[in-house]
Amino acid sequence: MEVKEAMLTRRSVRKYKSQAVSDEDLRDIIDAALYAPSATNVQPWYFLALKSQEAMDRFRVILGKTVENFIPELQKRFPDNPQVVAETENFLKNIGGAPVCILAFLLKHEDDDPNYKETFTKLQSVSAGIQNMLLAAWEKGLGSCWMTAIVNAGLGEDIRGEFAPDHGSLVAAIAIGYPDHAPKAPKRKEGRFKII
Ligand SMILES: Cc1cc2nc3c(=O)[nH]c(=O)nc-3n(C[C@H](O)[C@H](O)[C@H](O)COP(=O)(O)O)c2cc1C
């Protein structure tokens, strides 16, 4: 698959088949993240793939709290669209049945160093790694969904404590699995670029 095709056809997948993802594919996907650009080549990331039933069960317990914290906010934001709220709630409860979830951490934790000022560039570097993973997964026919709801709901620290206490701050969780639906591309907004 050409890179441009992957970029245009990739979608956020919120419903997955139970089919397992191979370790080989997972390693390839994470490898793509490790080759992303990073500011001053610091490579400030740590990726943890949750795959075993036991790890995913522990993750789902924390996800349950996300639903409690996040859904009231979503109801306020979409008062006339209960379908969006219901779909999101359903997705957040078990990440759409995804068999794998990759946690992306920004390696250094701000609490460790009050003078730590580089979060802005480091966050961009981790994000570049995440995007590489979405595209590498899609090339293999695997769907994904980049999720920050768990962080927005204030549960990043719970995830960090549970899974990677020494590996920085949680940036996002990325669901990975074989798609069980084919989402349409949400409309792209006009007027968001100019060439001068
Ligand atoms: C930083 C970031 C955070 C996101 N967080 C969530 C999330 O918490 N839950 C979710 O369902 N989708 C999440 N998404 C996916 C977006 O909703 C999705 O990318 C957008 O609607 C465009 O759809 P597409 O990915 O299919 O092109 C996130 C995407 C990004 C880049």
The ligand as a MOL file (V3000), in Angstrom:
LIG
                    3D

  0  0  0     0  0            999 V3000
M  V30 BEGIN CTAB
M  V30 COUNTS 31 33 0 0 0
M  V30 BEGIN ATOM
M  V30 1 C -5.2250 13.3200 19.7460 0
M  V30 2 C -6.4410 12.4990 19.3610 0
M  V30 3 C -7.2820 12.0380 20.3580 0
M  V30 4 C -8.4090 11.2520 20.0450 0
M  V30 5 N -9.1770 10.7430 21.0680 0
M  V30 6 C -10.2260 9.9600 20.7690 0
M  V30 7 C -10.9760 9.3500 21.8220 0
M  V30 8 O -10.6790 9.5220 23.0000 0
M  V30 9 N -12.0250 8.5560 21.4900 0
M  V30 10 C -12.3630 8.3230 20.1800 0
M  V30 11 O -13.3220 7.5960 19.9430 0
M  V30 12 N -11.6510 8.8660 19.1550 0
M  V30 13 C -10.5850 9.6620 19.4210 0
M  V30 14 N -9.8240 10.1890 18.4080 0
M  V30 15 C -10.1620 9.8850 17.0020 0
M  V30 16 C -10.8490 11.0810 16.3330 0
M  V30 17 O -12.1590 11.2040 16.8000 0
M  V30 18 C -10.8080 10.8440 14.8140 0
M  V30 19 O -9.4620 10.8060 14.3820 0
M  V30 20 C -11.5380 11.9480 14.0230 0
M  V30 21 O -12.9090 11.9300 14.3090 0
M  V30 22 C -11.3390 11.7830 12.4900 0
M  V30 23 O -11.7480 10.4980 12.0720 0
M  V30 24 P -10.7350 9.5320 11.2830 0
M  V30 25 O -9.6260 9.1660 12.2510 0
M  V30 26 O -11.5490 8.3180 10.9090 0
M  V30 27 O -10.2000 10.2490 10.1040 0
M  V30 28 C -8.7020 10.9530 18.6920 0
M  V30 29 C -7.8410 11.4340 17.6900 0
M  V30 30 C -6.7150 12.1670 18.0210 0
M  V30 31 C -5.7610 12.6290 16.9290 0
M  V30 END ATOM
M  V30 BEGIN BOND
M  V30 1 1 1 2
M  V30 2 1 2 3
M  V30 3 2 2 30
M  V30 4 2 3 4
M  V30 5 1 4 5
M  V30 6 1 4 28
M  V30 7 2 5 6
M  V30 8 1 6 7
M  V30 9 1 6 13
M  V30 10 2 7 8
M  V30 11 1 7 9
M  V30 12 1 9 10
M  V30 13 2 10 11
M  V30 14 1 10 12
M  V30 15 2 12 13
M  V30 16 1 13 14
M  V30 17 1 14 15
M  V30 18 1 14 28
M  V30 19 1 15 16
M  V30 20 1 16 17
M  V30 21 1 16 18
M  V30 22 1 18 19
M  V30 23 1 18 20
M  V30 24 1 20 21
M  V30 25 1 20 22
M  V30 26 1 22 23
M  V30 27 1 23 24
M  V30 28 2 24 25
M  V30 29 1 24 26
M  V30 30 1 24 27
M  V30 31 2 28 29
M  V30 32 1 29 30
M  V30 33 1 30 31
M  V30 END BOND
M  V30 END CTAB
M  END
